[in-house]
Amino acid sequence: MRVALISTSLFACSAKNYGGTELFIAQLPRALGFRHDVVVYTNGESTVGVETRWLYESQQWPILPARFSTI
């Protein structure tokens, strides 16, 4: 069975000093990887022990206000 897990690009999976959804998504593929073909969609800094695919090479946090300002 093929399994795709989708995370945010804001934090790397196995995020340092953070234990939210990204930590869960980092641990789940290790359990599923032995029986299933798992791909995690995250950012390029993630280390989850299975195949990863990403659009952003590095995490996007913290968001810099000046970068997204419309003023």
mmJSON file of the N, C-alpha and C atoms, coordinates in Angstrom:
{"data_MODEL":{"atom_site":{
"group_PDB":["ATOM","ATOM","ATOM","ATOM","ATOM","ATOM","ATOM","ATOM","ATOM","ATOM","ATOM","ATOM","ATOM","ATOM","ATOM","ATOM","ATOM","ATOM","ATOM","ATOM","ATOM","ATOM","ATOM","ATOM","ATOM","ATOM","ATOM","ATOM","ATOM","ATOM","ATOM","ATOM","ATOM","ATOM","ATOM","ATOM","ATOM","ATOM","ATOM","ATOM","ATOM","ATOM","ATOM","ATOM","ATOM","ATOM","ATOM","ATOM","ATOM","ATOM","ATOM","ATOM","ATOM","ATOM","ATOM","ATOM","ATOM","ATOM","ATOM","ATOM","ATOM","ATOM","ATOM","ATOM","ATOM","ATOM","ATOM","ATOM","ATOM","ATOM","ATOM","ATOM","ATOM","ATOM","ATOM","ATOM","ATOM","ATOM","ATOM","ATOM","ATOM","ATOM","ATOM","ATOM","ATOM","ATOM","ATOM","ATOM","ATOM","ATOM","ATOM","ATOM","ATOM","ATOM","ATOM","ATOM","ATOM","ATOM","ATOM","ATOM","ATOM","ATOM","ATOM","ATOM","ATOM","ATOM","ATOM","ATOM","ATOM","ATOM","ATOM","ATOM","ATOM","ATOM","ATOM","ATOM","ATOM","ATOM","ATOM","ATOM","ATOM","ATOM","ATOM","ATOM","ATOM","ATOM","ATOM","ATOM","ATOM","ATOM","ATOM","ATOM","ATOM","ATOM","ATOM","ATOM","ATOM","ATOM","ATOM","ATOM","ATOM","ATOM","ATOM","ATOM","ATOM","ATOM","ATOM","ATOM","ATOM","ATOM","ATOM","ATOM","ATOM","ATOM","ATOM","ATOM","ATOM","ATOM","ATOM","ATOM","ATOM","ATOM","ATOM","ATOM","ATOM","ATOM","ATOM","ATOM","ATOM","ATOM","ATOM","ATOM","ATOM","ATOM","ATOM","ATOM","ATOM","ATOM","ATOM","ATOM","ATOM","ATOM","ATOM","ATOM","ATOM","ATOM","ATOM","ATOM","ATOM","ATOM","ATOM","ATOM","ATOM","ATOM","ATOM","ATOM","ATOM","ATOM","ATOM","ATOM","ATOM","ATOM","ATOM","ATOM","ATOM","ATOM","ATOM","ATOM","ATOM","ATOM","ATOM","ATOM","ATOM"],
"id":[1,2,3,4,5,6,7,8,9,10,11,12,13,14,15,16,17,18,19,20,21,22,23,24,25,26,27,28,29,30,31,32,33,34,35,36,37,38,39,40,41,42,43,44,45,46,47,48,49,50,51,52,53,54,55,56,57,58,59,60,61,62,63,64,65,66,67,68,69,70,71,72,73,74,75,76,77,78,79,80,81,82,83,84,85,86,87,88,89,90,91,92,93,94,95,96,97,98,99,100,101,102,103,104,105,106,107,108,109,110,111,112,113,114,115,116,117,118,119,120,121,122,123,124,125,126,127,128,129,130,131,132,133,134,135,136,137,138,139,140,141,142,143,144,145,146,147,148,149,150,151,152,153,154,155,156,157,158,159,160,161,162,163,164,165,166,167,168,169,170,171,172,173,174,175,176,177,178,179,180,181,182,183,184,185,186,187,188,189,190,191,192,193,194,195,196,197,198,199,200,201,202,203,204,205,206,207,208,209,210,211,212,213],
"type_symbol":["N","C","C","N","C","C","N","C","C","N","C","C","N","C","C","N","C","C","N","C","C","N","C","C","N","C","C","N","C","C","N","C","C","N","C","C","N","C","C","N","C","C","N","C","C","N","C","C","N","C","C","N","C","C","N","C","C","N","C","C","N","C","C","N","C","C","N","C","C","N","C","C","N","C","C","N","C","C","N","C","C","N","C","C","N","C","C","N","C","C","N","C","C","N","C","C","N","C","C","N","C","C","N","C","C","N","C","C","N","C","C","N","C","C","N","C","C","N","C","C","N","C","C","N","C","C","N","C","C","N","C","C","N","C","C","N","C","C","N","C","C","N","C","C","N","C","C","N","C","C","N","C","C","N","C","C","N","C","C","N","C","C","N","C","C","N","C","C","N","C","C","N","C","C","N","C","C","N","C","C","N","C","C","N","C","C","N","C","C","N","C","C","N","C","C","N","C","C","N","C","C","N","C","C","N","C","C","N","C","C","N","C","C"],
"label_atom_id":["N","CA","C","N","CA","C","N","CA","C","N","CA","C","N","CA","C","N","CA","C","N","CA","C","N","CA","C","N","CA","C","N","CA","C","N","CA","C","N","CA","C","N","CA","C","N","CA","C","N","CA","C","N","CA","C","N","CA","C","N","CA","C","N","CA","C","N","CA","C","N","CA","C","N","CA","C","N","CA","C","N","CA","C","N","CA","C","N","CA","C","N","CA","C","N","CA","C","N","CA","C","N","CA","C","N","CA","C","N","CA","C","N","CA","C","N","CA","C","N","CA","C","N","CA","C","N","CA","C","N","CA","C","N","CA","C","N","CA","C","N","CA","C","N","CA","C","N","CA","C","N","CA","C","N","CA","C","N","CA","C","N","CA","C","N","CA","C","N","CA","C","N","CA","C","N","CA","C","N","CA","C","N","CA","C","N","CA","C","N","CA","C","N","CA","C","N","CA","C","N","CA","C","N","CA","C","N","CA","C","N","CA","C","N","CA","C","N","CA","C","N","CA","C","N","CA","C","N","CA","C","N","CA","C","N","CA","C","N","CA","C","N","CA","C","N","CA","C"],
"label_alt_id":[null,null,null,null,null,null,null,null,null,null,null,null,null,null,null,null,null,null,null,null,null,null,null,null,null,null,null,null,null,null,null,null,null,null,null,null,null,null,null,null,null,null,null,null,null,null,null,null,null,null,null,null,null,null,null,null,null,null,null,null,null,null,null,null,null,null,null,null,null,null,null,null,null,null,null,null,null,null,null,null,null,null,null,null,null,null,null,null,null,null,null,null,null,null,null,null,null,null,null,null,null,null,null,null,null,null,null,null,null,null,null,null,null,null,null,null,null,null,null,null,null,null,null,null,null,null,null,null,null,null,null,null,null,null,null,null,null,null,null,null,null,null,null,null,null,null,null,null,null,null,null,null,null,null,null,null,null,null,null,null,null,null,null,null,null,null,null,null,null,null,null,null,null,null,null,null,null,null,null,null,null,null,null,null,null,null,null,null,null,null,null,null,null,null,null,null,null,null,null,null,null,null,null,null,null,null,null,null,null,null,null,null,null],
"label_comp_id":["MET","MET","MET","ARG","ARG","ARG","VAL","VAL","VAL","ALA","ALA","ALA","LEU","LEU","LEU","ILE","ILE","ILE","SER","SER","SER","THR","THR","THR","SER","SER","SER","LEU","LEU","LEU","PHE","PHE","PHE","ALA","ALA","ALA","CYS","CYS","CYS","SER","SER","SER","ALA","ALA","ALA","LYS","LYS","LYS","ASN","ASN","ASN","TYR","TYR","TYR","GLY","GLY","GLY","GLY","GLY","GLY","THR","THR","THR","GLU","GLU","GLU","LEU","LEU","LEU","PHE","PHE","PHE","ILE","ILE","ILE","ALA","ALA","ALA","GLN","GLN","GLN","LEU","LEU","LEU","PRO","PRO","PRO","ARG","ARG","ARG","ALA","ALA","ALA","LEU","LEU","LEU","GLY","GLY","GLY","PHE","PHE","PHE","ARG","ARG","ARG","HIS","HIS","HIS","ASP","ASP","ASP","VAL","VAL","VAL","VAL","VAL","VAL","VAL","VAL","VAL","TYR","TYR","TYR","THR","THR","THR","ASN","ASN","ASN","GLY","GLY","GLY","GLU","GLU","GLU","SER","SER","SER","THR","THR","THR","VAL","VAL","VAL","GLY","GLY","GLY","VAL","VAL","VAL","GLU","GLU","GLU","THR","THR","THR","ARG","ARG","ARG","TRP","TRP","TRP","LEU","LEU","LEU","TYR","TYR","TYR","GLU","GLU","GLU","SER","SER","SER","GLN","GLN","GLN","GLN","GLN","GLN","TRP","TRP","TRP","PRO","PRO","PRO","ILE","ILE","ILE","LEU","LEU","LEU","PRO","PRO","PRO","ALA","ALA","ALA","ARG","ARG","ARG","PHE","PHE","PHE","SER","SER","SER","THR","THR","THR","ILE","ILE","ILE"],
"label_asym_id":["A","A","A","A","A","A","A","A","A","A","A","A","A","A","A","A","A","A","A","A","A","A","A","A","A","A","A","A","A","A","A","A","A","A","A","A","A","A","A","A","A","A","A","A","A","A","A","A","A","A","A","A","A","A","A","A","A","A","A","A","A","A","A","A","A","A","A","A","A","A","A","A","A","A","A","A","A","A","A","A","A","A","A","A","A","A","A","A","A","A","A","A","A","A","A","A","A","A","A","A","A","A","A","A","A","A","A","A","A","A","A","A","A","A","A","A","A","A","A","A","A","A","A","A","A","A","A","A","A","A","A","A","A","A","A","A","A","A","A","A","A","A","A","A","A","A","A","A","A","A","A","A","A","A","A","A","A","A","A","A","A","A","A","A","A","A","A","A","A","A","A","A","A","A","A","A","A","A","A","A","A","A","A","A","A","A","A","A","A","A","A","A","A","A","A","A","A","A","A","A","A","A","A","A","A","A","A","A","A","A","A","A","A"],
"label_entity_id":["1","1","1","1","1","1","1","1","1","1","1","1","1","1","1","1","1","1","1","1","1","1","1","1","1","1","1","1","1","1","1","1","1","1","1","1","1","1","1","1","1","1","1","1","1","1","1","1","1","1","1","1","1","1","1","1","1","1","1","1","1","1","1","1","1","1","1","1","1","1","1","1","1","1","1","1","1","1","1","1","1","1","1","1","1","1","1","1","1","1","1","1","1","1","1","1","1","1","1","1","1","1","1","1","1","1","1","1","1","1","1","1","1","1","1","1","1","1","1","1","1","1","1","1","1","1","1","1","1","1","1","1","1","1","1","1","1","1","1","1","1","1","1","1","1","1","1","1","1","1","1","1","1","1","1","1","1","1","1","1","1","1","1","1","1","1","1","1","1","1","1","1","1","1","1","1","1","1","1","1","1","1","1","1","1","1","1","1","1","1","1","1","1","1","1","1","1","1","1","1","1","1","1","1","1","1","1","1","1","1","1","1","1"],
"label_seq_id":[1,1,1,2,2,2,3,3,3,4,4,4,5,5,5,6,6,6,7,7,7,8,8,8,9,9,9,10,10,10,11,11,11,12,12,12,13,13,13,14,14,14,15,15,15,16,16,16,17,17,17,18,18,18,19,19,19,20,20,20,21,21,21,22,22,22,23,23,23,24,24,24,25,25,25,26,26,26,27,27,27,28,28,28,29,29,29,30,30,30,31,31,31,32,32,32,33,33,33,34,34,34,35,35,35,36,36,36,37,37,37,38,38,38,39,39,39,40,40,40,41,41,41,42,42,42,43,43,43,44,44,44,45,45,45,46,46,46,47,47,47,48,48,48,49,49,49,50,50,50,51,51,51,52,52,52,53,53,53,54,54,54,55,55,55,56,56,56,57,57,57,58,58,58,59,59,59,60,60,60,61,61,61,62,62,62,63,63,63,64,64,64,65,65,65,66,66,66,67,67,67,68,68,68,69,69,69,70,70,70,71,71,71],
"pdbx_PDB_ins_code":[null,null,null,null,null,null,null,null,null,null,null,null,null,null,null,null,null,null,null,null,null,null,null,null,null,null,null,null,null,null,null,null,null,null,null,null,null,null,null,null,null,null,null,null,null,null,null,null,null,null,null,null,null,null,null,null,null,null,null,null,null,null,null,null,null,null,null,null,null,null,null,null,null,null,null,null,null,null,null,null,null,null,null,null,null,null,null,null,null,null,null,null,null,null,null,null,null,null,null,null,null,null,null,null,null,null,null,null,null,null,null,null,null,null,null,null,null,null,null,null,null,null,null,null,null,null,null,null,null,null,null,null,null,null,null,null,null,null,null,null,null,null,null,null,null,null,null,null,null,null,null,null,null,null,null,null,null,null,null,null,null,null,null,null,null,null,null,null,null,null,null,null,null,null,null,null,null,null,null,null,null,null,null,null,null,null,null,null,null,null,null,null,null,null,null,null,null,null,null,null,null,null,null,null,null,null,null,null,null,null,null,null,null],
"Cartn_x":[0.84,0.0,0.895,0.505,1.233,0.537,1.339,0.813,1.511,0.736,1.291,0.904,1.884,1.656,2.015,1.155,1.365,1.54,2.65,2.943,3.049,3.276,3.427,4.864,5.056,6.415,6.973,6.167,6.614,7.692,7.573,8.545,9.052,10.288,10.807,10.179,9.929,9.454,10.612,10.309,11.278,11.796,10.865,11.211,11.891,12.938,13.636,12.802,12.688,11.961,10.481,9.916,8.499,7.96,6.805,6.289,4.871,4.531,3.186,2.995,2.235,1.916,3.166,4.17,5.394,6.107,6.077,6.686,5.931,4.612,3.785,4.057,4.115,4.359,5.777,6.716,8.078,8.168,7.343,7.408,6.535,5.43,4.505,5.121,5.904,6.475,7.416,8.067,8.96,8.179,7.001,6.157,5.521,5.101,4.452,5.45,6.665,7.665,8.052,7.877,8.25,7.267,6.036,5.004,4.462,4.677,4.061,5.098,4.759,5.58,5.115,5.927,5.517,6.311,5.597,6.202,5.675,6.582,6.179,6.409,5.362,5.443,5.648,6.8,7.188,8.147,9.185,10.208,11.537,12.503,13.768,14.627,14.361,15.139,14.654,13.565,12.973,13.777,13.852,14.527,13.572,12.94,11.924,12.251,13.323,13.728,13.029,12.189,11.53,11.66,11.156,11.224,10.473,11.097,10.435,10.393,9.38,9.248,8.88,9.399,9.143,9.125,8.493,8.486,9.485,9.58,10.49,11.67,12.882,14.076,14.331,13.902,14.108,12.79,12.772,11.538,11.211,9.966,9.487,9.098,9.743,9.39,10.623,10.621,9.48,9.221,7.977,7.605,8.031,8.775,9.241,8.169,7.675,6.593,6.917,8.14,8.488,8.385,8.623,8.583,7.157,6.18,4.799,3.948,4.58,3.852,3.344,2.164,1.601,1.808,2.443,2.653,3.878],
"Cartn_y":[-1.165,0.0,1.24,2.246,3.511,4.508,5.2,6.162,7.493,8.559,9.912,10.681,11.283,12.146,13.564,14.506,15.888,16.746,17.461,18.353,19.778,20.69,22.09,22.402,23.469,23.891,24.861,25.216,26.178,25.617,24.346,23.698,22.436,22.072,20.788,19.683,18.53,17.39,16.927,16.647,16.498,17.881,18.812,20.204,20.319,21.108,21.333,22.251,21.885,22.682,22.867,21.913,21.987,20.577,20.333,18.976,18.856,19.587,19.565,18.507,18.84,17.935,17.425,18.275,17.876,16.734,16.72,15.623,14.325,14.391,13.217,12.684,13.568,13.151,12.618,13.071,12.557,11.14,10.795,9.483,8.448,8.85,7.924,7.16,7.764,7.005,5.888,6.071,5.015,3.757,3.91,2.755,2.181,3.04,2.575,2.073,2.584,2.303,0.846,0.078,-1.33,-2.156,-1.707,-2.474,-1.778,-0.487,0.291,1.187,1.63,2.584,3.986,4.687,5.968,7.109,8.199,9.435,10.561,11.431,12.571,13.841,14.637,15.936,16.983,17.611,18.535,19.558,19.968,20.834,20.09,20.653,19.972,19.735,20.397,20.215,19.039,18.431,17.365,16.076,15.385,14.096,13.103,12.297,11.378,9.919,9.631,8.253,7.546,8.267,7.724,8.77,8.45,9.396,10.678,11.814,13.107,13.835,14.632,15.517,16.884,17.921,19.255,20.271,21.403,22.574,23.607,23.734,24.677,23.92,24.373,23.681,23.869,24.995,25.24,25.648,25.541,25.872,27.343,27.69,29.045,29.752,29.411,29.991,30.538,31.648,32.543,33.345,33.661,34.464,35.9,36.468,37.843,38.809,39.687,40.6,41.448,41.933,42.806,42.064,40.791,40.0,39.875,39.851,39.64,40.889,42.007,43.251,43.799,44.375,44.989,46.493,47.012,48.465,48.867],
"Cartn_z":[0.0,0.0,0.0,-0.738,-0.781,0.14,0.95,1.911,1.699,1.629,1.529,2.785,3.418,4.577,4.163,4.483,4.069,5.314,5.358,6.471,5.949,6.832,6.464,6.055,5.336,4.986,6.024,7.026,8.032,8.941,9.318,10.19,9.512,9.799,9.339,10.189,9.598,10.387,11.249,12.492,13.579,13.932,14.03,14.327,15.684,15.748,17.007,17.894,19.155,20.155,19.808,19.104,18.762,18.685,19.263,19.308,18.782,17.776,17.243,16.176,15.171,14.072,13.376,13.24,12.548,13.256,14.585,15.339,15.091,15.088,14.807,13.403,12.419,11.035,10.87,11.689,11.627,12.182,13.16,13.783,13.077,12.522,11.865,10.698,9.81,8.691,9.127,10.255,10.743,11.063,11.612,11.922,10.657,9.749,8.526,7.495,7.521,6.498,6.372,7.416,7.366,6.546,6.451,5.749,4.5,4.398,3.321,2.644,1.451,0.703,1.109,1.89,2.475,1.845,1.508,1.023,1.903,2.37,3.186,2.376,2.238,1.565,2.649,2.657,3.716,3.139,3.869,3.284,3.243,2.57,2.322,3.546,4.657,5.876,6.715,6.345,7.148,7.061,8.187,8.254,8.891,8.062,8.567,8.3,7.598,7.372,6.229,5.495,4.299,3.194,2.024,0.896,1.236,0.927,1.101,-0.233,-0.383,-1.546,-1.018,-1.677,-1.169,-2.285,-1.964,-2.827,-2.304,-0.978,-0.343,0.247,-0.05,0.411,1.905,2.468,3.891,4.541,5.876,6.579,6.438,6.543,6.298,7.598,8.714,9.993,10.667,11.285,11.449,10.175,9.977,8.812,9.086,8.184,8.358,7.884,8.75,8.374,7.153,7.032,5.902,4.579,4.597,3.363,2.813,3.712,3.298,3.44,3.7,3.898,2.562,2.588,1.384,1.399,2.417,2.542,1.765],
"occupancy":[1.0,1.0,1.0,1.0,1.0,1.0,1.0,1.0,1.0,1.0,1.0,1.0,1.0,1.0,1.0,1.0,1.0,1.0,1.0,1.0,1.0,1.0,1.0,1.0,1.0,1.0,1.0,1.0,1.0,1.0,1.0,1.0,1.0,1.0,1.0,1.0,1.0,1.0,1.0,1.0,1.0,1.0,1.0,1.0,1.0,1.0,1.0,1.0,1.0,1.0,1.0,1.0,1.0,1.0,1.0,1.0,1.0,1.0,1.0,1.0,1.0,1.0,1.0,1.0,1.0,1.0,1.0,1.0,1.0,1.0,1.0,1.0,1.0,1.0,1.0,1.0,1.0,1.0,1.0,1.0,1.0,1.0,1.0,1.0,1.0,1.0,1.0,1.0,1.0,1.0,1.0,1.0,1.0,1.0,1.0,1.0,1.0,1.0,1.0,1.0,1.0,1.0,1.0,1.0,1.0,1.0,1.0,1.0,1.0,1.0,1.0,1.0,1.0,1.0,1.0,1.0,1.0,1.0,1.0,1.0,1.0,1.0,1.0,1.0,1.0,1.0,1.0,1.0,1.0,1.0,1.0,1.0,1.0,1.0,1.0,1.0,1.0,1.0,1.0,1.0,1.0,1.0,1.0,1.0,1.0,1.0,1.0,1.0,1.0,1.0,1.0,1.0,1.0,1.0,1.0,1.0,1.0,1.0,1.0,1.0,1.0,1.0,1.0,1.0,1.0,1.0,1.0,1.0,1.0,1.0,1.0,1.0,1.0,1.0,1.0,1.0,1.0,1.0,1.0,1.0,1.0,1.0,1.0,1.0,1.0,1.0,1.0,1.0,1.0,1.0,1.0,1.0,1.0,1.0,1.0,1.0,1.0,1.0,1.0,1.0,1.0,1.0,1.0,1.0,1.0,1.0,1.0,1.0,1.0,1.0,1.0,1.0,1.0],
"B_iso_or_equiv":[0.0,0.0,0.0,0.0,0.0,0.0,0.0,0.0,0.0,0.0,0.0,0.0,0.0,0.0,0.0,0.0,0.0,0.0,0.0,0.0,0.0,0.0,0.0,0.0,0.0,0.0,0.0,0.0,0.0,0.0,0.0,0.0,0.0,0.0,0.0,0.0,0.0,0.0,0.0,0.0,0.0,0.0,0.0,0.0,0.0,0.0,0.0,0.0,0.0,0.0,0.0,0.0,0.0,0.0,0.0,0.0,0.0,0.0,0.0,0.0,0.0,0.0,0.0,0.0,0.0,0.0,0.0,0.0,0.0,0.0,0.0,0.0,0.0,0.0,0.0,0.0,0.0,0.0,0.0,0.0,0.0,0.0,0.0,0.0,0.0,0.0,0.0,0.0,0.0,0.0,0.0,0.0,0.0,0.0,0.0,0.0,0.0,0.0,0.0,0.0,0.0,0.0,0.0,0.0,0.0,0.0,0.0,0.0,0.0,0.0,0.0,0.0,0.0,0.0,0.0,0.0,0.0,0.0,0.0,0.0,0.0,0.0,0.0,0.0,0.0,0.0,0.0,0.0,0.0,0.0,0.0,0.0,0.0,0.0,0.0,0.0,0.0,0.0,0.0,0.0,0.0,0.0,0.0,0.0,0.0,0.0,0.0,0.0,0.0,0.0,0.0,0.0,0.0,0.0,0.0,0.0,0.0,0.0,0.0,0.0,0.0,0.0,0.0,0.0,0.0,0.0,0.0,0.0,0.0,0.0,0.0,0.0,0.0,0.0,0.0,0.0,0.0,0.0,0.0,0.0,0.0,0.0,0.0,0.0,0.0,0.0,0.0,0.0,0.0,0.0,0.0,0.0,0.0,0.0,0.0,0.0,0.0,0.0,0.0,0.0,0.0,0.0,0.0,0.0,0.0,0.0,0.0,0.0,0.0,0.0,0.0,0.0,0.0],
"pdbx_formal_charge":[null,null,null,null,null,null,null,null,null,null,null,null,null,null,null,null,null,null,null,null,null,null,null,null,null,null,null,null,null,null,null,null,null,null,null,null,null,null,null,null,null,null,null,null,null,null,null,null,null,null,null,null,null,null,null,null,null,null,null,null,null,null,null,null,null,null,null,null,null,null,null,null,null,null,null,null,null,null,null,null,null,null,null,null,null,null,null,null,null,null,null,null,null,null,null,null,null,null,null,null,null,null,null,null,null,null,null,null,null,null,null,null,null,null,null,null,null,null,null,null,null,null,null,null,null,null,null,null,null,null,null,null,null,null,null,null,null,null,null,null,null,null,null,null,null,null,null,null,null,null,null,null,null,null,null,null,null,null,null,null,null,null,null,null,null,null,null,null,null,null,null,null,null,null,null,null,null,null,null,null,null,null,null,null,null,null,null,null,null,null,null,null,null,null,null,null,null,null,null,null,null,null,null,null,null,null,null,null,null,null,null,null,null],
"auth_seq_id":[1,1,1,2,2,2,3,3,3,4,4,4,5,5,5,6,6,6,7,7,7,8,8,8,9,9,9,10,10,10,11,11,11,12,12,12,13,13,13,14,14,14,15,15,15,16,16,16,17,17,17,18,18,18,19,19,19,20,20,20,21,21,21,22,22,22,23,23,23,24,24,24,25,25,25,26,26,26,27,27,27,28,28,28,29,29,29,30,30,30,31,31,31,32,32,32,33,33,33,34,34,34,35,35,35,36,36,36,37,37,37,38,38,38,39,39,39,40,40,40,41,41,41,42,42,42,43,43,43,44,44,44,45,45,45,46,46,46,47,47,47,48,48,48,49,49,49,50,50,50,51,51,51,52,52,52,53,53,53,54,54,54,55,55,55,56,56,56,57,57,57,58,58,58,59,59,59,60,60,60,61,61,61,62,62,62,63,63,63,64,64,64,65,65,65,66,66,66,67,67,67,68,68,68,69,69,69,70,70,70,71,71,71],
"auth_comp_id":["MET","MET","MET","ARG","ARG","ARG","VAL","VAL","VAL","ALA","ALA","ALA","LEU","LEU","LEU","ILE","ILE","ILE","SER","SER","SER","THR","THR","THR","SER","SER","SER","LEU","LEU","LEU","PHE","PHE","PHE","ALA","ALA","ALA","CYS","CYS","CYS","SER","SER","SER","ALA","ALA","ALA","LYS","LYS","LYS","ASN","ASN","ASN","TYR","TYR","TYR","GLY","GLY","GLY","GLY","GLY","GLY","THR","THR","THR","GLU","GLU","GLU","LEU","LEU","LEU","PHE","PHE","PHE","ILE","ILE","ILE","ALA","ALA","ALA","GLN","GLN","GLN","LEU","LEU","LEU","PRO","PRO","PRO","ARG","ARG","ARG","ALA","ALA","ALA","LEU","LEU","LEU","GLY","GLY","GLY","PHE","PHE","PHE","ARG","ARG","ARG","HIS","HIS","HIS","ASP","ASP","ASP","VAL","VAL","VAL","VAL","VAL","VAL","VAL","VAL","VAL","TYR","TYR","TYR","THR","THR","THR","ASN","ASN","ASN","GLY","GLY","GLY","GLU","GLU","GLU","SER","SER","SER","THR","THR","THR","VAL","VAL","VAL","GLY","GLY","GLY","VAL","VAL","VAL","GLU","GLU","GLU","THR","THR","THR","ARG","ARG","ARG","TRP","TRP","TRP","LEU","LEU","LEU","TYR","TYR","TYR","GLU","GLU","GLU","SER","SER","SER","GLN","GLN","GLN","GLN","GLN","GLN","TRP","TRP","TRP","PRO","PRO","PRO","ILE","ILE","ILE","LEU","LEU","LEU","PRO","PRO","PRO","ALA","ALA","ALA","ARG","ARG","ARG","PHE","PHE","PHE","SER","SER","SER","THR","THR","THR","ILE","ILE","ILE"],
"auth_asym_id":["A","A","A","A","A","A","A","A","A","A","A","A","A","A","A","A","A","A","A","A","A","A","A","A","A","A","A","A","A","A","A","A","A","A","A","A","A","A","A","A","A","A","A","A","A","A","A","A","A","A","A","A","A","A","A","A","A","A","A","A","A","A","A","A","A","A","A","A","A","A","A","A","A","A","A","A","A","A","A","A","A","A","A","A","A","A","A","A","A","A","A","A","A","A","A","A","A","A","A","A","A","A","A","A","A","A","A","A","A","A","A","A","A","A","A","A","A","A","A","A","A","A","A","A","A","A","A","A","A","A","A","A","A","A","A","A","A","A","A","A","A","A","A","A","A","A","A","A","A","A","A","A","A","A","A","A","A","A","A","A","A","A","A","A","A","A","A","A","A","A","A","A","A","A","A","A","A","A","A","A","A","A","A","A","A","A","A","A","A","A","A","A","A","A","A","A","A","A","A","A","A","A","A","A","A","A","A","A","A","A","A","A","A"],
"auth_atom_id":["N","CA","C","N","CA","C","N","CA","C","N","CA","C","N","CA","C","N","CA","C","N","CA","C","N","CA","C","N","CA","C","N","CA","C","N","CA","C","N","CA","C","N","CA","C","N","CA","C","N","CA","C","N","CA","C","N","CA","C","N","CA","C","N","CA","C","N","CA","C","N","CA","C","N","CA","C","N","CA","C","N","CA","C","N","CA","C","N","CA","C","N","CA","C","N","CA","C","N","CA","C","N","CA","C","N","CA","C","N","CA","C","N","CA","C","N","CA","C","N","CA","C","N","CA","C","N","CA","C","N","CA","C","N","CA","C","N","CA","C","N","CA","C","N","CA","C","N","CA","C","N","CA","C","N","CA","C","N","CA","C","N","CA","C","N","CA","C","N","CA","C","N","CA","C","N","CA","C","N","CA","C","N","CA","C","N","CA","C","N","CA","C","N","CA","C","N","CA","C","N","CA","C","N","CA","C","N","CA","C","N","CA","C","N","CA","C","N","CA","C","N","CA","C","N","CA","C","N","CA","C","N","CA","C","N","CA","C","N","CA","C","N","CA","C","N","CA","C"],
"pdbx_PDB_model_num":[1,1,1,1,1,1,1,1,1,1,1,1,1,1,1,1,1,1,1,1,1,1,1,1,1,1,1,1,1,1,1,1,1,1,1,1,1,1,1,1,1,1,1,1,1,1,1,1,1,1,1,1,1,1,1,1,1,1,1,1,1,1,1,1,1,1,1,1,1,1,1,1,1,1,1,1,1,1,1,1,1,1,1,1,1,1,1,1,1,1,1,1,1,1,1,1,1,1,1,1,1,1,1,1,1,1,1,1,1,1,1,1,1,1,1,1,1,1,1,1,1,1,1,1,1,1,1,1,1,1,1,1,1,1,1,1,1,1,1,1,1,1,1,1,1,1,1,1,1,1,1,1,1,1,1,1,1,1,1,1,1,1,1,1,1,1,1,1,1,1,1,1,1,1,1,1,1,1,1,1,1,1,1,1,1,1,1,1,1,1,1,1,1,1,1,1,1,1,1,1,1,1,1,1,1,1,1,1,1,1,1,1,1]
}}}
